[in-house]
Amino acid sequence: MNWIASNIGTIIVLIILATLVISIISVMVKDKKHGKSSCGGNCAHCKMCTACKSANDGELKCRKTT
């Protein structure tokens, strides 16, 4: 009991951070299931442009040839 009392501040911060991380992950999973992307949408300047495919038709979103 003495250990908990001496570390209560750290425990509270840990609980808050864990809740925040779990919330962020759950929102990302929910968005992924609904087909939303975390991408900024500027495919012309994206280095991973050629790896990104449209969810609807399987076509590349950009025609980058680098």
Secondary structure, 3 states (H helix, E strand, C coil): CHHHHHCHHHHHHHHHHHHHHHHHHHHHHHHHHCCCCCCCCCHHHCCCHHHCECCCCCCECCCCCC
